[in-house]
Amino acid sequence: MKIELLYFDGCPNHEQALENLRNVMEELGIEEKIEAINIIDNDDAVAKRFLGSPSIRIDGRDLEYAENDNTEYSMRCRRYKSETGIQGYPSIALIKVAVQAANTSGVDNV
């Protein structure tokens, strides 16, 4: 499983996203490395298909969007829907669904 956290310097929410991601991985017993990717400018954002900071991709798939759903790649803060409203980082529940789906599909491909 490949796990990426994409962000830009100065993002006030990427640390909470990382903490939520680590909590989910610990709870599920997943010991994969998290690759932190710092996006430096708009060209880098487009090249890396960056949907805003923070973004988490599991095996190349964004937590919320399919590859062709959203192609607005740019340097911006990202907002996520959660059980309590809109927030600047993905919830544990959202991350858990994505990690479990990737972990299950990885087992099927063995």
PAZAPA-4460 file (N, C-alpha, C; in steps of 0.05 Angstrom, whole numbers, plus 32768, in hexadecimal, padded with zeros to 4 digits):
% residues 110
    n_x    n_y    n_z   ca_x   ca_y   ca_z    c_x    c_y    c_z   seq   type   mol
   8011   7FE9   8000   8000   8000   8000   8012   8019   8000     1      M     A
   800C   802C   7FEF   801B   8045   7FED   8009   805B   7FF9     2      K     A
   8014   8069   800D   8005   807D   801B   8014   8098   8018     3      I     A
   8006   80AC   800E   8012   80C6   800A   8002   80DC   8018     4      E     A
   8010   80EE   8024   8004   8106   8030   8010   811E   8021     5      L     A
   7FFF   812C   8012   8008   8143   8002   8000   815D   8010     6      L     A
   8011   8170   8011   800C   8189   8020   801E   819F   8015     7      Y     A
   801A   81B7   801E   802D   81CD   8018   8035   81DA   8032     8      F     A
   804D   81E5   8033   8057   81F2   804B   8044   8208   8053     9      D     A
   803E   820A   806C   802C   821E   8077   800F   8214   8079    10      G     A
   800A   81FC   8070   7FEE   81F1   8073   7FE9   81EC   8090    11      C     A
   7FD4   81F7   809B   7FCF   81F4   80B8   7FC2   81D9   80BF    12      P     A
   7FBB   81C9   80AB   7FAD   81B0   80B0   7FBB   8196   80A9    13      N     A
   7FD3   8197   809E   7FDF   817E   8096   7FE9   816E   80AD    14      H     A
   7FF0   817A   80C4   7FF9   816B   80DB   7FE1   815B   80E7    15      E     A
   7FC9   8166   80E7   7FB2   8158   80F1   7FAB   8141   80DE    16      Q     A
   7FAD   8146   80C4   7FA8   8131   80B1   7FBC   8119   80B5    17      A     A
   7FD5   8120   80B9   7FE9   810C   80BE   7FE3   80FC   80D8    18      L     A
   7FDC   810A   80ED   7FD5   80FD   8106   7FBD   80EA   8102    19      E     A
   7FA8   80F3   80F4   7F91   80E2   80EF   7F99   80C9   80DF    20      N     A
   7FAA   80CD   80CB   7FB3   80B7   80BB   7FC3   80A3   80CB    21      L     A
   7FD5   80AD   80DC   7FE4   809B   80ED   7FD2   808C   8101    22      R     A
   7FBE   8099   810C   7FAC   808C   811E   7F9D   8075   8111    23      N     A
   7F94   807A   80F8   7F85   8065   80E9   7F98   804E   80E4    24      V     A
   7FB0   8054   80DA   7FC3   803E   80D4   7FCA   802E   80ED    25      M     A
   7FCD   803B   8103   7FD3   802C   811C   7FBB   801B   8124    26      E     A
   7FA4   8026   8123   7F8B   8017   812A   7F88   7FFE   8118    27      E     A
   7F8F   8001   80FF   7F8B   7FEB   80EC   7FA3   7FD8   80EA    28      L     A
   7FB9   7FDF   80F9   7FD1   7FCF   80F8   7FE0   7FD0   80DE    29      G     A
   7FDF   7FE7   80D1   7FED   7FEB   80B8   8007   7FFA   80BD    30      I     A
   801D   7FEF   80B4   8037   7FFB   80BA   8045   8007   80A1    31      E     A
   8036   800E   808D   8041   801A   8075   804E   8035   807B    32      E     A
   8061   803D   806B   806D   8057   806D   805B   806C   8061    33      K     A
   8059   8083   806D   804A   809A   8062   805E   80AC   8054    34      I     A
   8059   80B0   803A   806A   80C2   802A   805F   80DE   802C    35      E     A
   806D   80F1   8039   8064   810D   803A   806F   811B   8022    36      A     A
   805D   8128   8013   8065   8136   7FFA   805E   8153   7FFD    37      I     A
   8073   8164   7FFE   806F   8181   8000   806D   818C   7FE4    38      N     A
   8056   8198   7FDE   8051   81A5   7FC4   805C   81C1   7FC6    39      I     A
   806C   81C9   7FB2   807A   81E3   7FB4   806E   81FA   7FA4    40      I     A
   805F   81F4   7F8F   8053   8209   7F7F   803D   81FE   7F6D    41      D     A
   8030   820F   7F5D   801A   8206   7F4D   8022   81F1   7F38    42      N     A
   803A   81F5   7F2C   8044   81E1   7F19   8047   81C6   7F26    43      D     A
   8052   81C5   7F3E   8055   81AD   7F4D   8039   81A1   7F54    44      D     A
   8026   81B2   7F5B   800B   81A9   7F61   7FFE   819B   7F49    45      A     A
   8001   81A6   7F32   7FF6   819A   7F1A   8004   8180   7F14    46      V     A
   801F   8180   7F15   802E   8168   7F0F   8028   8151   7F22    47      A     A
   8022   8157   7F3B   801C   8142   7F4F   7FFE   813E   7F54    48      K     A
   7FED   814A   7F44   7FD0   8148   7F46   7FC6   814F   7F62    49      R     A
   7FCF   8165   7F6C   7FCA   816F   7F87   7FB0   817D   7F89    50      F     A
   7F9D   8172   7F99   7F82   817D   7F9C   7F80   8191   7FB3    51      L     A
   7F95   8197   7FC0   7F94   81A9   7FD7   7FA1   819D   7FEF    52      G     A
   7FA8   81AE   8002   7FB6   81A5   801A   7FA4   81A4   8032    53      S     A
   7FA4   818E   8040   7FB3   8176   803B   7FA3   8162   802B    54      P     A
   7FB1   8151   801B   7FA4   813C   800C   7FB2   8122   8014    55      S     A
   7FA2   810D   8015   7FAD   80F2   801A   7FA5   80E0   8003    56      I     A
   7FB9   80D2   7FF9   7FB3   80BE   7FE4   7FBC   80A3   7FEE    57      R     A
   7FAC   808F   7FE9   7FB2   8073   7FEF   7FB3   8064   7FD4    58      I     A
   7FCB   8059   7FCF   7FCF   804C   7FB5   7FC7   805D   7F9D    59      D     A
   7FCE   8077   7F9F   7FC9   808A   7F8A   7FAD   8095   7F89    60      G     A
   7F9C   808C   7F9A   7F80   8096   7F9A   7F7B   80A9   7FB1    61      R     A
   7F6F   80C0   7FAA   7F68   80D4   7FBE   7F52   80C9   7FD0    62      D     A
   7F51   80D2   7FE9   7F3D   80C9   7FFC   7F20   80CE   7FF3    63      L     A
   7F1C   80E4   7FE5   7F00   80EC   7FDE   7EFA   80EA   7FC0    64      E     A
   7F0D   80EF   7FAF   7F08   80F2   7F93   7F14   80DC   7F82    65      Y     A
   7F05   80D3   7F6E   7F10   80C1   7F5A   7F22   80D2   7F48    66      A     A
   7F33   80C5   7F39   7F47   80D3   7F28   7F3B   80E9   7F16    67      E     A
   7F24   80E4   7F0A   7F19   80F7   7EF8   7F03   810A   7F04    68      N     A
   7EFE   8107   7F1D   7EE9   8117   7F2A   7EF1   8135   7F2D    69      D     A
   7F0A   813A   7F33   7F13   8155   7F3A   7F2F   8159   7F2F    70      N     A
   7F31   816B   7F1B   7F4B   8170   7F0F   7F54   818C   7F15    71      T     A
   7F4B   8199   7F29   7F53   81B4   7F31   7F6C   81B1   7F43    72      E     A
   7F82   81AD   7F37   7F9B   81AA   7F46   7FA7   81C6   7F4B    73      Y     A
   7FAB   81CD   7F64   7FB7   81E7   7F6A   7FBF   81E8   7F88    74      S     A
   7FCC   81FE   7F8E   7FD5   8203   7FAA   7FBE   8210   7FB9    75      M     A
   7FB0   8201   7FC8   7F99   820B   7FD8   7F95   81F9   7FF0    76      R     A
   7F87   8204   8003   7F7F   81F4   801A   7F67   81E3   8013    77      C     A
   7F66   81CC   801E   7F50   81BA   8018   7F3D   81B8   802F    78      R     A
   7F24   81B2   8029   7F0F   81AF   803D   7F02   8193   8039    79      R     A
   7EFC   8187   8050   7EF0   816C   8050   7ED6   816C   805F    80      Y     A
   7EC3   815C   8055   7EAA   8158   8064   7EAF   8144   807A    81      K     A
   7EA3   8149   8091   7EA6   8136   80A7   7E8B   8133   80B5    82      S     A
   7E8A   8122   80C9   7E72   811E   80D8   7E69   8137   80E6    83      E     A
   7E7C   8149   80EC   7E75   8162   80FA   7E75   817B   80E9    84      T     A
   7E78   8178   80CF   7E78   818F   80BD   7E91   818F   80AB    85      G     A
   7E99   81A7   80A3   7EB0   81AA   8091   7EC8   81B0   80A2    86      I     A
   7EDF   81A3   809B   7EF8   81A8   80A9   7F0F   81A7   8095    87      Q     A
   7F26   81B0   809E   7F3D   81B2   808C   7F4F   819A   808A    88      G     A
   7F46   8183   8094   7F55   816A   8092   7F42   8153   8091    89      Y     A
   7F4A   813C   8086   7F38   8125   8084   7F33   8119   80A0    90      P     A
   7F1B   8110   80A4   7F14   8103   80BD   7F20   80E7   80BF    91      S     A
   7F21   80DD   80D7   7F2A   80C2   80DB   7F18   80AE   80CC    92      I     A
   7EFE   80B3   80CC   7EEB   80A2   80BE   7EF1   80A1   80A0    93      A     A
   7EF6   80B7   8094   7EFB   80B9   8077   7F15   80AA   8071    94      L     A
   7F29   80AF   8081   7F43   80A2   807C   7F40   8083   8080    95      I     A
   7F32   807B   8094   7F2F   805E   809A   7F21   8050   8083    96      K     A
   7F0D   805C   8077   7EFF   804F   8060   7F13   804B   8049    97      V     A
   7F23   805F   8043   7F35   805D   802D   7F4B   8049   8032    98      A     A
   7F56   8049   804A   7F6C   8036   8051   7F61   8019   8051    99      V     A
   7F4A   8015   805C   7F3E   7FFA   805C   7F39   7FF0   8040   100      Q     A
   7F2E   8002   802F   7F29   7FFA   8013   7F42   7FF3   8005   101      A     A
   7F57   8002   8009   7F71   7FFC   7FFC   7F7D   7FE3   8007   102      A     A
   7F7B   7FDF   8021   7F86   7FC7   802E   7F78   7FAE   8024   103      N     A
   7F5D   7FB0   8021   7F4E   7F99   8017   7F54   7F93   7FFA   104      T     A
   7F56   7FA9   7FE9   7F5C   7FA4   7FCD   7F78   7F99   7FC9   105      S     A
   7F8B   7FA1   7FDB   7FA6   7F96   7FD9   7FA7   7F78   7FDF   106      G     A
   7F96   7F6F   7FF1   7F95   7F53   7FF8   7F89   7F43   7FE1   107      V     A
   7F75   7F4E   7FD3   7F69   7F41   7FBC   7F7C   7F3D   7FA5   108      D     A
   7F90   7F4F   7FA3   7FA2   7F4F   7F8C   7FBA   7F3D   7F90   109      N     A
   7FBC   7F30   7FA7   7FD3   7F1F   7FAD   7FD1   7F05   7F9E   110      V     A
***
